[in-house]
């Protein structure tokens, strides 16, 4: 294989190329017909011209030794002669930045085309040597024409995703449609990567789920997030597949390593989102973030750096889609959503935009007698380069819900609720490179949230209740993050944050209990609450972090964070959080990470527990994490990861749960509602993960052994989402235009509490009086949870763009996974009173279909 390359800059190269052409053309034209070419090998003729300085480049796989000059070419310069001798062999010349590339001519097979990938340095347009190109679907073997020039011959005419990488540069992806019968050329300009110390991850328990996922839990980079069979194509539901995550499948939220689901923060484009969920009053079923609009998801299930604070368990980081194409549009339609996305880059490359709109379709599918869950969301981003070193972006996220849920509509058993929610968030980010080593990112934000919930139950045999809950929150924030690369081995980061919050609460709730619900132990047979609150106050934060490569295989990271809130009942509610992590490379294929840190979580001004009768704020909760992780690369495609963790939680604020039915429509107005005053809690466990990446078949599997328990009045009680054993596995198979994804989840059943009848004397007629007495909290368990999900999709090439159709099924075996229990008083034939228990379940078999048109 031979090749020719030129390392000069773009404009200079073009001038030299023109001068070279003029210089060599004159003597070459003078050769005239006396130079005999017929009968010689085509490659020999081209090599002779190359020896004279002509910049021809070709692959010996394309210009083989068997190709012979069939006819004597007419007189002309080298370019004209080479064109003539190539034409009979269906080959052609393509000029490109000072070179003449020999490519395949127009193909007679209209089902295939050639693809030429040219990789350049974005700074001076010089070729990048030793670049690598991977594609989805996989391409045939490539020929290297020169530095940064790769040719793929006779590939199927369809759409491909290319991932282009090179040492010292940021990986870039491109979507390319190969037109049949043509040589299709794509030029990719790579940007210089940040120094290694900036990108190395020292903390343990970090997982990266890119928008282009394979079904591996570590560093997903080969398949889109849609290949995971997750309900509603929801970005946050992908985190359910991570080791250490617990989820019933109904909510889009996750419990990470025993922590409550509210202990995880969600950050989009550098801004922590305020309550980013649809149907928030009924289990937060979907997130308000369009998975098609984001580039990827990075998840910390613990041990996260100090720049992320005020959360005790985990952080989910998302970045919006970064396109390199001038225009990209999508229209999607599925059982769950109708979506529109448009994005692009201006011709000068200085302006980028992205707009996404989704409308939920459940209200069009569900029978009106069960309610009308209407919701939609909008996201937009516009990014502008003010100077070569300064960029400003404008972001906005808006979600609107008008949800009516009806569980019973009979006149004597009414049970329904309505929730109207509006959530608007906007932020402006200014990124500045002050020098080659100093940079900053400053964010100004505004969040405005309002929620009005009403509901009623009217079952005179059980409960009559009503609720009117109205709340609103406005929050203004300013944050500035700085980074100083002191050397190639030393990175210093720091930042400050300030926010002002104002909230308004108005809550009215009444309930009266009958039959069994009227005889719960220590529960009055009726309750009434009429409460208001108008808190306001500020929160502040500052942090500093020092990352240092002390040895070639050792990186240390120290961090210290300070937080303070002014709206709690304490005169000075401030917290100090030290953190430390170390990365040690044991050998080229094995890394060990150790993280220790203290994490605080304040009660947000929007989190007042007024529905449960609490009108004061509590001090910040605390958790101490210690994590030891080992990761080993097993050959080229396999990797093994083992992590041991322990999380000690203290200074916990009270939380409220329903003992028997966590999915109650108006949970705070039921007799099984209890207050848990836990003084401390502990979670610990081990996670083992194995995955394979590369080729058409990718798979992953993980096993977690863990336990999480509260200490309540000196008694150890399992948390309601404890799962001793958990196993998850999945695979993705890609062949040509087909993608098949399968995922399974099996774990120990979650804890539950038993209810029993206890006689408490007799009445005036000597009839026994019973009391409903809950047993020890969470001393029993539901049966094992198991779910099998799958998704199959097929891509079709259209005259304009591509169409992807998919079919997926959640809980494909339709297994009854118990979530809750309901008790009723019954009498047997002898008139004896007993408890009858019935179980409710998590999600049943749910099929879904959809299409996505990209153009």
PyMOL commands that set and color helices and strands:
alter all, ss='L'
color gray80, all
select helices_A, chain A and resi 10-34+42-51+78-87+196-199+225-227+231-233+236-241+261-263+280-282+291-293+362-365+368-370+515-518+610-612+667-669
alter helices_A, ss='H'
color red, helices_A
select strands_A, chain A and resi 56-57+91-96+99-104+112-121+132-136+142-146+149-156+159-165+172-177+183-190+206-210+245-246+255-256+264-268+271-272+277-278+286-287+294-300+314-320+327-334+337-345+351-360+371-387+390-408+414-433+438-459+463-487+490-513+526-533+536-551+554-565+573-587+590-601+621-634+638-650+655-658+673-676+680-692+697-712+715-718+725-735+738-747+751-752+755-762+768-774+780-781+785-797+802-810+818-827+833-841+846-854
alter strands_A, ss='S'
color yellow, strands_A
deselect
rebuild
show_as cartoon
